[in-house]
Amino acid sequence: QVQLVESGGGLVQPGGSLRLSCAASGSIFSIYSMGWYRQAPGKQRELVADIISGGATNYADSVKGRITNSRSNARNSLYLQMNSLKPEDTAVYYCHSITNGDNMNYWGRGTLVTVSS
């Protein structure tokens, strides 16, 4: 079992920056992939960025160049540095992980990011 807790959401003006954190606990050494999804009002949840165990990262085209996903060496924390934020980045951001072997998906409860003037 893996538990994920997000923090760092809030209100930011367009063009501003925000850093989200995700604290993982439980069977963290079984985590194969860890990343962020977001869900805007009235839209489907979508992948923002993820990192697999070897360190390879993947970003949605809509955030490339503006957002950086990073992981602590202990693999118990994940960070999403978001720069040049746009109103269309407004969404609830969820931390997500997949564990090795059983391919179980785990989700945090989400943190709201609102980009508005």
LUMTORTI-304330 format. One line per field, with one value per residue: residue number from 1; x, y, z of N, C-alpha, C in turn. Coordinates in steps of 0.1 Angstrom, whole numbers, plus 5000, padded with zeros to 4 digits. Layout:
N
k	[NUM,...]
n.xx	[X,...]
n.yy	[Y,...]
n.zz	[Z,...]
ca.xx	[X,...]
ca.yy	[Y,...]
ca.zz	[Z,...]
c.xx	[X,...]
c.yy	[Y,...]
c.zz	[Z,...]
% end
This chain:
117
k	[1,2,3,4,5,6,7,8,9,10,11,12,13,14,15,16,17,18,19,20,21,22,23,24,25,26,27,28,29,30,31,32,33,34,35,36,37,38,39,40,41,42,43,44,45,46,47,48,49,50,51,52,53,54,55,56,57,58,59,60,61,62,63,64,65,66,67,68,69,70,71,72,73,74,75,76,77,78,79,80,81,82,83,84,85,86,87,88,89,90,91,92,93,94,95,96,97,98,99,100,101,102,103,104,105,106,107,108,109,110,111,112,113,114,115,116,117]
n.xx	[5008,5004,5006,4996,5001,4992,5004,5006,4990,4970,4960,4971,4985,4982,5011,5026,5042,5043,5047,5042,5039,5044,5039,5050,5042,5044,5047,5070,5092,5084,5074,5070,5064,5058,5038,5020,4986,4959,4927,4904,4875,4846,4861,4880,4903,4937,4971,4998,5026,5051,5074,5095,5109,5136,5143,5135,5115,5083,5062,5031,5022,5011,5023,5050,5082,5074,5069,5083,5090,5101,5119,5126,5158,5153,5130,5106,5093,5077,5079,5064,5072,5059,5058,5053,5024,4991,4957,4943,4956,4944,4931,4923,4950,4965,4984,5000,5007,5023,5027,5053,5051,5024,5011,4994,4974,4977,4963,4965,4945,4943,4951,4941,4947,4945,4945,4944,4936]
n.yy	[4988,5022,5055,5088,5122,5154,5188,5225,5238,5266,5300,5318,5344,5349,5340,5337,5316,5283,5257,5224,5197,5163,5139,5107,5076,5044,5015,5025,5017,5000,5014,5021,5041,5075,5104,5133,5142,5161,5177,5196,5217,5202,5187,5158,5139,5144,5135,5152,5151,5126,5103,5076,5046,5045,5070,5084,5110,5123,5145,5164,5179,5204,5215,5215,5229,5247,5235,5215,5183,5166,5143,5132,5119,5098,5089,5094,5117,5139,5165,5193,5218,5247,5271,5303,5303,5297,5307,5284,5264,5260,5238,5207,5192,5160,5137,5107,5072,5041,5008,4983,4951,4943,4964,4983,5012,5043,5071,5105,5129,5152,5187,5220,5242,5275,5297,5330,5364]
n.zz	[5000,4993,5004,4995,4997,4988,4987,4986,4968,4955,4951,4923,4903,4867,4849,4871,4896,4911,4935,4938,4962,4969,4993,4999,5014,5031,5011,4996,4982,4963,4943,4909,4890,4893,4895,4883,4878,4865,4869,4854,4859,4846,4828,4817,4837,4833,4823,4836,4842,4846,4863,4858,4873,4865,4860,4838,4824,4816,4799,4795,4764,4767,4789,4786,4790,4808,4832,4857,4868,4896,4918,4951,4963,4981,4972,4984,4981,4958,4934,4919,4899,4888,4864,4848,4847,4835,4830,4821,4833,4856,4879,4898,4912,4912,4929,4918,4917,4906,4914,4914,4899,4909,4897,4908,4911,4928,4944,4954,4974,4961,4952,4950,4923,4913,4888,4883,4878]
ca.xx	[5000,5011,4997,5001,4995,4997,5004,5012,4981,4966,4957,4983,4982,4988,5025,5032,5048,5038,5054,5034,5047,5036,5047,5046,5045,5040,5056,5075,5103,5077,5068,5076,5061,5052,5036,5009,4975,4950,4913,4898,4860,4840,4870,4886,4916,4948,4984,5007,5040,5055,5088,5095,5120,5149,5145,5129,5104,5073,5054,5021,5026,5006,5031,5065,5090,5069,5067,5094,5087,5113,5117,5137,5166,5147,5118,5094,5087,5077,5077,5060,5075,5051,5062,5045,5011,4981,4944,4940,4963,4935,4926,4928,4962,4966,4997,4997,5019,5020,5037,5059,5046,5009,5006,4983,4974,4974,4960,4963,4932,4943,4952,4935,4955,4937,4953,4934,4939]
ca.yy	[5000,5035,5067,5100,5135,5166,5201,5235,5245,5279,5310,5325,5353,5345,5343,5334,5302,5276,5244,5214,5186,5150,5130,5093,5067,5030,5007,5034,5010,4992,5024,5021,5053,5085,5116,5143,5144,5173,5177,5209,5216,5197,5180,5146,5139,5142,5134,5164,5147,5115,5098,5061,5043,5047,5085,5090,5118,5125,5157,5167,5189,5217,5221,5214,5241,5255,5227,5205,5172,5160,5133,5132,5107,5088,5085,5095,5130,5143,5180,5199,5233,5252,5285,5309,5297,5302,5304,5271,5254,5259,5224,5200,5184,5148,5129,5094,5063,5028,4999,4973,4938,4942,4975,4990,5027,5050,5085,5114,5135,5164,5200,5229,5253,5284,5308,5340,5377]
ca.zz	[5000,4992,5007,4988,5002,4981,4993,4978,4959,4960,4941,4918,4891,4854,4848,4884,4898,4923,4936,4945,4968,4972,5002,4998,5026,5029,5003,4986,4974,4953,4933,4896,4884,4901,4887,4885,4869,4869,4864,4854,4859,4834,4819,4822,4843,4823,4828,4835,4841,4855,4863,4860,4883,4859,4860,4826,4826,4805,4801,4785,4755,4771,4800,4784,4791,4819,4844,4860,4878,4902,4929,4961,4962,4989,4965,4992,4978,4944,4934,4906,4899,4877,4861,4837,4848,4827,4835,4817,4842,4868,4881,4909,4908,4919,4929,4914,4916,4902,4921,4906,4901,4909,4889,4915,4910,4940,4942,4966,4974,4952,4957,4940,4918,4906,4881,4880,4882]
c.xx	[5009,5001,5004,4993,5001,4996,5009,5003,4977,4962,4969,4978,4988,5002,5033,5037,5042,5045,5045,5043,5038,5045,5041,5050,5040,5051,5063,5086,5097,5072,5076,5075,5054,5050,5024,4999,4967,4937,4907,4883,4854,4848,4875,4899,4926,4961,4991,5021,5042,5070,5087,5108,5134,5153,5140,5117,5095,5064,5043,5026,5022,5014,5046,5071,5085,5069,5078,5089,5100,5110,5129,5145,5160,5135,5105,5087,5088,5073,5073,5062,5068,5054,5053,5031,5001,4967,4939,4947,4954,4929,4929,4939,4963,4979,4992,5009,5014,5031,5041,5052,5031,5003,4994,4985,4970,4972,4960,4949,4931,4945,4948,4945,4946,4946,4943,4939,4928]
c.yy	[5012,5046,5079,5112,5147,5179,5212,5242,5258,5288,5318,5333,5347,5349,5340,5319,5296,5262,5235,5203,5174,5142,5116,5085,5053,5023,5015,5027,5001,5001,5023,5034,5063,5098,5124,5142,5156,5171,5190,5207,5212,5190,5167,5148,5136,5142,5148,5160,5135,5111,5083,5058,5046,5062,5092,5098,5120,5136,5158,5179,5203,5223,5221,5228,5250,5248,5217,5196,5166,5152,5134,5119,5095,5083,5086,5109,5133,5158,5184,5214,5238,5267,5290,5303,5304,5299,5289,5260,5252,5245,5219,5191,5172,5141,5114,5085,5049,5019,4988,4959,4937,4954,4982,5005,5033,5065,5093,5120,5147,5177,5210,5240,5262,5295,5318,5354,5384]
c.zz	[5000,4995,5001,4994,4995,4990,4983,4969,4964,4948,4936,4905,4878,4853,4860,4884,4911,4923,4944,4950,4970,4981,5001,5010,5023,5021,4992,4977,4963,4942,4920,4889,4893,4893,4891,4874,4874,4862,4865,4854,4846,4824,4825,4828,4833,4830,4826,4833,4850,4853,4866,4868,4877,4858,4848,4829,4814,4809,4791,4777,4760,4782,4797,4783,4802,4833,4845,4871,4883,4914,4938,4959,4970,4983,4973,4990,4963,4944,4919,4906,4886,4876,4849,4836,4840,4833,4832,4825,4855,4868,4895,4905,4918,4918,4926,4914,4912,4908,4912,4909,4899,4901,4895,4913,4923,4937,4955,4965,4965,4960,4946,4936,4910,4901,4877,4885,4891]
% end
